Amino acid sequence: MGIQLRGVDPYGRLEASGSFNSRVSPRVRIGELGEVDVEIVGWLREAYDAAG
């Protein structure tokens, strides 16, 4: 899943988006629903708040 988090360097589960999509950076790999946890929700909240 690509997340638009400007100024956040890849770390831990966050990977550089590379050529995945120029509009998102970084990205996180999700293989199954159980991998969506509070950490991912926090990144999504941060991206949502920054977009507003």
Residue pairs with C-beta under 8 A, 6 or more apart in sequence:
1 27
1 28
1 29
1 30
1 40
2 17
2 20
2 21
2 23
2 24
2 25
2 26
2 27
3 14
3 24
3 25
3 26
3 27
3 28
3 43
3 44
3 47
4 23
4 24
4 25
4 47
4 50
4 51
5 14
5 25
5 26
5 43
5 46
5 47
5 50
6 25
6 50
8 14
8 25
8 26
8 46
9 26
10 16
10 26
13 28
13 29
13 39
13 40
14 26
14 27
14 28
14 43
15 26
15 27
15 28
15 29
16 25
16 26
16 27
17 24
17 25
17 26
17 27
20 27
28 40
28 43
30 36
30 40
